[in-house]
């Protein structure tokens, strides 16, 4: 019986390793609260939320919270992140995870974040909210605004 159990376990392990090498198996990414699942936000939306140690670990001692937004090619967006409780950082990530734009401190000299970006491909984008370094977390407000050209 021990031989049979060991053989089944070994075979399962070999299949799992072989599948990983071929990229056939995708394991869900798990954060502290379960499966990674960014929060939807509208392209002209606003949300008030809280960044805490229950969110995604950044690997730099801090935490992040992700939102997804659907944007169209040619859109120009302003992403405004404000907090009175931590030094905010906002990133705009493409579908492939590449950073498209990021901002730490806004143009007003505060520790709030404001970024502008022109979208070159239609798709789903991630807006990542985090605190600078290990400055903790707290309440914040995230606002996404699609900027439209003036019609003449």
Secondary structure, DSSP 8 states (H G I E B T S, - for coil): -HHHHHHHHHHHHHHHHHHHHHT------EETTEE---EE--TT-EEEEEE-TTSEE-SSS-EEEEEEEEE-TT-EEEEEEE-SSS-EEEEEE-TTS-EEEEESS-TTSSS-EEEEEE--S-EEEEEEEEESTT---EEEEEEEEEE-----
